[in-house]
Amino acid sequence: MQRNRCVLVIVYLMFLAGGALSETCLAPPRPFVPNDPQAAQEYADLIRNDFEAYIQDIQSYFRCLDDERARAFQEAREVSEEYGRFLGLVER
């Protein structure tokens, strides 16, 4: 039983450290707003479009993170089960 707990801790730590095969979720860049009110007024349409694109992209980013988290938990469960089977084979 103690070994199984150790396995679960190792798998949990592996999850926190991340994996080489995990999906890459890239956060979108923040929109730029110039400090100069005249420049902000002049480029208002472009800036507005940047904000709207950011809002769409950040939603996609959050979905990516959710999907990756679910995938990693499933993988961690599978690896833990595989390790348990391995231990059963070598400890006979």
C-alpha positions in Angstrom: 0.0 0.0 0.0 2.8 2.4 0.9 4.3 1.9 -2.6 1.0 2.7 -4.3 0.8 6.0 -2.4 4.3 6.7 -3.5 3.3 6.0 -7.1 0.4 8.3 -6.9 2.6 11.1 -5.5 5.1 10.6 -8.3 2.4 10.7 -10.9 0.9 13.9 -9.4 4.4 15.5 -9.4 4.9 14.5 -13.0 1.6 16.2 -13.8 2.7 19.4 -12.2 6.0 19.4 -13.9 4.4 19.0 -17.4 5.1 16.6 -20.1 7.0 16.7 -23.4 4.1 15.4 -25.3 1.5 17.8 -23.9 -0.4 20.2 -26.1 1.1 23.7 -26.3 -1.4 26.3 -25.3 -0.1 29.8 -26.2 -1.6 32.8 -24.5 -2.5 35.6 -26.9 -0.6 38.8 -26.7 -2.2 41.7 -24.8 -3.6 44.5 -27.0 -1.5 47.6 -27.1 -3.1 50.9 -26.2 -0.9 54.0 -26.8 -0.6 56.5 -23.9 -1.0 59.4 -26.3 -4.8 60.2 -26.5 -4.4 61.5 -30.0 -2.8 58.2 -31.2 -5.5 56.2 -29.4 -8.2 58.3 -31.2 -6.4 58.0 -34.5 -6.1 54.2 -34.3 -9.3 53.5 -32.4 -10.6 51.0 -34.9 -7.4 49.0 -35.0 -7.2 49.0 -31.2 -10.9 48.0 -30.9 -10.3 45.1 -33.3 -7.2 44.0 -31.3 -9.3 43.9 -28.1 -12.0 41.9 -29.8 -9.5 39.5 -31.3 -7.9 39.1 -27.9 -11.2 38.3 -26.2 -11.8 35.5 -28.8 -8.3 34.2 -28.6 -8.2 34.1 -24.7 -11.4 32.1 -24.8 -9.7 29.6 -27.1 -6.7 29.6 -24.8 -8.8 28.8 -21.8 -10.5 25.9 -23.7 -7.0 24.6 -24.7 -5.9 24.7 -21.1 -9.0 22.8 -20.0 -8.5 20.2 -22.7 -4.9 19.8 -21.8 -5.6 19.4 -18.1 -8.2 16.7 -18.8 -5.8 14.9 -21.1 -2.9 15.1 -18.6 -5.1 13.7 -15.8 -6.2 10.8 -18.0 -2.6 10.1 -18.9 -1.6 10.2 -15.3 -4.2 7.7 -14.4 -3.1 5.4 -17.2 0.6 5.7 -16.2 -0.2 5.0 -12.6 -2.1 1.8 -13.6 0.7 0.8 -15.8 3.2 1.3 -13.1 1.1 -0.8 -10.7 1.1 -3.6 -13.2 4.8 -3.3 -13.6 5.4 -3.5 -9.9 3.2 -6.5 -9.8 5.4 -8.2 -12.4 8.7 -7.4 -10.8 7.8 -8.0 -7.2 6.8 -11.6 -7.5 
